[in-house]
């Protein structure tokens, strides 16, 4: 098996050592170098051509986000951001994902050694996924604007459930961009740690005309509302005589994920049946595949992002293999498909 060659870029010798020990212990991963700043990293990239880079958000001289943007325009490579949680850093981490980073690991701010070791499985899994990711010089595809009249979907009361992981930050934004302000209620699971999801939801709310927020227990899924599952909690959809609403719980992780796309999709299948649309976007692993199949069996319309436009084809590819998908589409065509289904 060919080794995944990793370059670790972090100004902390402690973090460098921990990440090196974690990754070097895997038979398919080789740490080929460490760098303390962007200048060292640039020289090593040219010299050793790594397959994957782990990159600290905060570094001296040139910060990780600035370096990432230069890297993506000069020599695109799969990058996993390593970020400690502060509100400022969480915003910068989202900026990094926008700029083309595959994923990120939330670095602990107190006992880095103990807590990074706890994240061992996550770090290894994300490095392996990054090695398979498709990275382009420009991570955004050409702009797509859907000429849609909001009146055209007024009669529909379907709900839309969306799941995503690696590459999902960009994909979700691309999906929401052409949708009108009175779009049917949307529920989203994006694999992301607690606290980052709130920042992500707030950011979406500033970008788009819908009412977008991190979900709270009992939130109604009304028209024009987009609810993002909070990191660390599963989100399920339920129904009463007034319509649909969400319930949160701290059940065990499913396929190592909480929130889980499968949990959301299974609940939508039960609560909404054929009155729903399921969308599975780019992401590692197979979370969401079983749930999307349950939605399809319940009569829902199901869509998966195609391999060409998926940064990581694991989740949509798994759903397609299970026979859970009625339509496979390029990312920028999915919004049009949704609107078409809502009008019908």
C-alpha positions as CSV (number, residue, x, y, z in Angstrom):
1,X,0.0,0.0,0.0
2,X,1.3,3.4,-1.0
3,X,2.0,5.6,2.1
4,X,0.2,9.0,2.5
5,X,3.0,11.5,2.8
6,X,2.1,14.2,5.3
7,X,3.7,17.6,6.1
8,X,2.9,19.0,9.5
9,X,2.9,22.8,9.6
10,X,2.6,24.2,13.2
11,X,4.6,26.7,15.2
12,X,4.2,24.5,18.4
13,X,6.9,21.9,18.8
14,X,4.5,20.0,21.2
15,X,1.8,19.8,18.6
16,X,4.3,18.8,15.9
17,X,5.5,16.0,18.1
18,X,2.0,14.8,19.0
19,X,0.8,14.8,15.4
20,X,3.9,13.1,14.2
21,X,3.5,10.3,16.8
22,X,-0.2,9.9,16.0
23,X,0.3,9.7,12.2
24,X,3.6,7.8,12.1
25,X,2.0,4.9,14.0
26,X,-0.2,4.1,11.0
27,X,1.1,1.7,8.4
28,X,-0.3,3.8,5.5
29,X,0.8,7.2,6.7
30,X,4.3,8.7,6.7
31,X,5.2,12.1,8.2
32,X,7.8,13.4,5.7
33,X,8.5,16.8,7.3
34,X,7.5,19.4,9.9
35,X,7.6,23.2,9.5
36,X,7.1,26.0,12.0
37,X,6.0,28.7,9.7
38,X,4.8,29.3,6.1
39,X,8.3,30.0,4.7
40,X,9.6,26.6,5.9
41,X,6.5,25.0,4.7
42,X,6.8,26.5,1.2
43,X,10.4,25.2,0.9
44,X,9.5,21.7,2.1
45,X,6.5,21.5,-0.3
46,X,8.7,22.2,-3.2
47,X,11.3,19.8,-2.0
48,X,9.3,16.8,-0.8
49,X,5.9,17.1,-2.5
50,X,3.6,15.9,0.3
51,X,0.2,14.3,-0.4
52,X,-1.5,16.0,2.6
53,X,-0.7,19.0,4.8
54,X,-1.9,19.7,8.3
55,X,-1.9,23.4,8.9
56,X,-2.2,25.5,12.0
57,X,-4.5,28.5,11.7
58,X,-2.3,30.7,14.0
59,X,1.3,31.0,12.9
60,X,4.0,33.7,13.1
61,X,4.9,35.9,10.1
62,X,2.2,34.6,7.8
63,X,-1.0,33.1,9.3
64,X,-2.3,29.8,8.1
65,X,-5.3,31.3,6.2
66,X,-3.1,33.6,4.1
67,X,-0.7,30.8,3.4
68,X,-3.5,28.4,2.5
69,X,-4.9,30.9,0.0
70,X,-1.5,31.4,-1.6
71,X,-1.0,27.6,-1.7
72,X,-4.4,27.0,-3.4
73,X,-3.5,29.5,-6.2
74,X,0.1,28.3,-6.6
75,X,0.1,24.5,-5.9
76,X,-3.2,23.1,-4.7
77,X,-2.9,20.3,-2.1
78,X,-5.2,18.6,0.4
79,X,-5.1,20.5,3.6
80,X,-6.5,19.7,7.1
81,X,-6.6,22.8,9.3
82,X,-5.7,22.5,13.0
83,X,-7.7,25.2,14.9
84,X,-8.1,26.0,18.6
85,X,-11.6,27.2,19.4
86,X,-12.1,30.9,19.8
87,X,-14.9,32.9,18.1
88,X,-12.3,34.6,15.9
89,X,-10.5,31.3,15.1
90,X,-13.8,29.6,14.2
91,X,-14.6,32.3,11.7
92,X,-11.1,32.0,10.3
93,X,-11.5,28.2,10.1
94,X,-14.7,28.6,8.0
95,X,-12.7,31.0,5.8
96,X,-10.1,28.3,5.4
97,X,-12.7,25.8,4.3
98,X,-14.1,28.4,1.8
99,X,-10.5,28.8,0.5
100,X,-10.2,25.1,-0.2
101,X,-9.2,23.2,3.0
102,X,-10.6,19.7,3.0
103,X,-11.5,19.7,6.7
104,X,-10.3,20.8,10.2
105,X,-9.6,19.4,13.6
106,X,-10.5,21.5,16.6
107,X,-7.3,21.7,18.6
108,X,-7.8,21.9,22.4
109,X,-6.7,25.2,24.0
110,X,-5.6,23.9,27.5
111,X,-4.1,20.4,27.7
112,X,-3.1,20.0,24.0
113,X,-1.1,16.7,24.6
114,X,-3.9,14.8,26.3
115,X,-6.8,16.1,24.2
116,X,-5.0,15.7,20.8
117,X,-4.4,12.1,21.7
118,X,-8.1,11.7,22.3
119,X,-8.7,13.0,18.8
120,X,-6.3,10.4,17.3
121,X,-9.0,8.5,15.3
122,X,-10.5,11.7,14.0
123,X,-7.1,13.0,12.8
124,X,-6.1,9.8,11.1
125,X,-9.5,9.4,9.4
126,X,-9.4,13.0,8.1
127,X,-5.9,12.7,6.8
128,X,-6.9,9.5,4.9
129,X,-10.0,11.2,3.5
130,X,-7.9,14.3,2.5
131,X,-5.6,12.0,0.5
132,X,-8.5,11.0,-1.6
133,X,-10.0,14.5,-2.0
134,X,-10.1,16.3,-5.3
135,X,-8.5,19.7,-5.0
136,X,-8.7,22.3,-7.7
137,X,-6.9,25.5,-8.2
138,X,-10.2,27.2,-7.7
139,X,-12.5,25.3,-5.4
140,X,-15.6,27.2,-6.5
141,X,-17.4,26.2,-9.7
142,X,-18.8,28.8,-12.0
143,X,-21.6,30.9,-10.5
144,X,-25.1,29.5,-11.0
145,X,-28.1,31.7,-10.7
146,X,-31.5,30.1,-10.9
147,X,-34.2,32.4,-12.4
148,X,-36.9,31.4,-10.0
149,X,-40.1,33.2,-9.1
150,X,-40.9,32.8,-5.4
151,X,-44.6,32.5,-6.3
152,X,-43.9,29.3,-8.3
153,X,-43.3,27.2,-5.1
154,X,-45.9,28.8,-2.9
155,X,-48.3,25.8,-2.9
156,X,-45.7,23.2,-1.8
157,X,-45.3,22.2,1.8
158,X,-42.5,19.6,1.4
159,X,-39.5,19.8,3.7
160,X,-35.8,19.5,2.6
161,X,-33.2,17.5,4.5
162,X,-29.5,18.0,3.7
163,X,-26.4,16.1,4.9
164,X,-22.7,16.9,4.3
165,X,-19.2,16.4,5.7
166,X,-15.8,17.2,4.1
167,X,-16.2,19.9,1.5
168,X,-19.7,20.5,2.8
169,X,-19.2,24.1,3.9
170,X,-18.7,25.3,0.3
171,X,-21.3,22.8,-1.1
172,X,-24.1,24.0,1.3
173,X,-23.4,27.6,0.4
174,X,-23.6,26.8,-3.3
175,X,-26.8,24.9,-2.7
176,X,-28.5,27.7,-0.8
177,X,-27.3,30.5,-3.1
178,X,-29.9,30.3,-5.8
179,X,-32.9,29.4,-3.5
180,X,-35.6,32.0,-2.8
181,X,-36.3,33.6,0.6
182,X,-39.6,31.7,0.9
183,X,-38.0,28.3,0.2
184,X,-39.6,25.3,2.1
185,X,-38.2,24.5,5.5
186,X,-34.6,23.1,5.3
187,X,-32.8,21.0,8.0
188,X,-29.0,20.6,7.6
189,X,-26.5,18.3,9.2
190,X,-22.9,19.3,8.5
191,X,-20.3,17.3,10.4
192,X,-18.7,19.9,12.7
193,X,-17.8,20.2,16.4
194,X,-19.9,22.0,19.0
195,X,-19.6,25.8,18.9
196,X,-18.4,25.9,15.3
197,X,-21.9,25.1,14.0
198,X,-23.3,28.2,15.7
199,X,-20.7,30.3,13.9
200,X,-21.4,28.5,10.6
201,X,-25.2,29.1,10.9
202,X,-24.7,32.8,11.7
203,X,-22.4,33.2,8.8
204,X,-25.0,31.6,6.4
205,X,-27.6,33.9,7.9
206,X,-25.6,36.9,6.8
207,X,-25.1,35.5,3.3
208,X,-28.6,34.5,2.3
209,X,-32.2,35.9,2.7
210,X,-33.6,32.9,4.6
211,X,-33.9,32.8,8.4
212,X,-30.9,30.6,9.2
213,X,-29.9,29.5,12.7
214,X,-28.4,26.8,14.8
215,X,-31.3,24.6,15.7
216,X,-32.8,24.7,19.2
217,X,-35.1,22.0,20.7
218,X,-38.7,22.6,19.4
219,X,-37.8,25.0,16.6
220,X,-40.5,25.0,13.9
221,X,-39.6,24.1,10.4
222,X,-41.5,26.9,8.7
223,X,-41.2,28.3,5.2
224,X,-38.1,30.4,4.8
225,X,-36.4,28.7,7.8
226,X,-33.1,26.9,7.6
227,X,-32.0,24.9,10.8
228,X,-28.4,23.7,11.2
229,X,-27.9,20.8,13.6
230,X,-25.7,21.9,16.6
231,X,-22.4,20.1,16.9
232,X,-22.5,17.4,19.6
233,X,-26.3,16.8,19.3
234,X,-28.4,14.7,17.0
235,X,-31.3,16.5,15.3
236,X,-34.6,14.8,14.4
237,X,-37.7,16.0,12.6
238,X,-41.1,15.4,14.2
239,X,-44.6,16.4,13.2
240,X,-47.7,17.7,15.0
241,X,-51.0,19.3,14.0
242,X,-49.2,22.6,13.2
243,X,-46.5,21.1,11.0
244,X,-42.9,20.0,11.4
245,X,-40.4,20.9,14.2
246,X,-37.1,19.6,15.4
247,X,-36.0,17.7,18.4
248,X,-32.4,17.5,19.7
249,X,-30.8,14.7,21.7
250,X,-27.4,13.6,23.0
251,X,-27.7,9.9,21.9
252,X,-24.6,7.9,21.1
253,X,-22.6,8.9,18.0
254,X,-23.7,7.0,14.9
255,X,-20.8,6.1,12.6
256,X,-18.6,8.2,14.9
257,X,-20.8,11.3,14.2
258,X,-23.0,13.4,16.3
259,X,-24.9,15.0,14.7
260,X,-25.5,12.2,12.3
261,X,-27.0,12.5,8.9
262,X,-28.5,9.0,9.2
263,X,-30.4,10.1,12.4
264,X,-31.8,13.1,10.6
265,X,-32.8,11.3,7.5
266,X,-34.4,8.4,9.3
267,X,-36.6,10.8,11.3
268,X,-37.6,12.6,8.1
269,X,-38.6,9.3,6.5
270,X,-40.8,8.6,9.5
271,X,-42.3,12.1,10.0
272,X,-42.7,13.3,6.5
273,X,-42.6,10.2,4.2
274,X,-43.2,11.3,0.6
275,X,-43.6,14.9,1.7
276,X,-39.8,15.4,1.8
277,X,-36.7,15.7,-0.3
278,X,-33.3,14.3,0.8
279,X,-30.0,15.7,-0.4
280,X,-26.6,14.1,0.3
281,X,-23.6,16.2,-0.5
282,X,-19.8,15.7,-0.4
283,X,-18.3,14.0,2.6
284,X,-16.1,11.1,3.9
285,X,-17.5,7.8,5.1
286,X,-21.0,6.6,4.6
287,X,-23.1,8.6,7.1
288,X,-26.5,9.4,5.5
289,X,-26.6,6.5,3.0
290,X,-28.8,4.3,5.1
291,X,-31.0,7.2,6.1
292,X,-31.4,8.4,2.5
293,X,-32.5,4.8,1.5
294,X,-35.1,5.0,4.3
295,X,-36.3,8.3,2.8
296,X,-36.5,6.8,-0.7
297,X,-38.5,3.8,0.6
298,X,-40.9,6.2,2.4
299,X,-41.6,7.9,-1.0
300,X,-39.3,10.9,-0.7
301,X,-37.3,12.3,-3.6
302,X,-33.6,11.7,-3.0
303,X,-30.6,13.5,-4.6
304,X,-26.8,12.9,-4.3
305,X,-24.0,15.1,-5.5
306,X,-22.0,13.6,-8.3
307,X,-18.4,12.5,-8.1
308,X,-17.0,15.2,-10.4
309,X,-18.1,18.1,-8.1
310,X,-17.7,16.3,-4.8
311,X,-14.5,17.1,-2.9
312,X,-14.9,13.7,-1.2
313,X,-17.3,11.2,-2.8
314,X,-17.6,8.8,0.2
315,X,-21.1,9.7,1.4
316,X,-22.9,10.3,-1.9
317,X,-21.1,7.4,-3.4
318,X,-22.2,5.0,-0.6
319,X,-25.8,6.2,-1.0
320,X,-25.7,5.6,-4.8
321,X,-24.3,2.0,-4.2
322,X,-27.1,1.3,-1.8
323,X,-29.7,2.2,-4.3
324,X,-30.8,5.2,-2.2
325,X,-30.7,7.9,-4.8
326,X,-33.3,8.9,-7.4
327,X,-31.1,11.6,-9.0
328,X,-27.3,12.2,-9.2
329,X,-26.4,15.7,-10.1
330,X,-23.6,18.2,-10.3
331,X,-23.6,20.5,-7.3
332,X,-24.8,23.6,-9.1
333,X,-27.7,21.7,-10.7
334,X,-29.2,20.4,-7.4
335,X,-31.0,23.7,-6.5
336,X,-32.8,23.6,-9.8
337,X,-33.8,20.0,-9.2
338,X,-35.2,20.9,-5.8
339,X,-37.2,23.8,-7.2
340,X,-38.5,21.7,-9.9
341,X,-39.7,19.1,-7.4
342,X,-41.3,21.7,-5.2
343,X,-43.2,23.2,-8.1
344,X,-44.5,19.8,-9.1
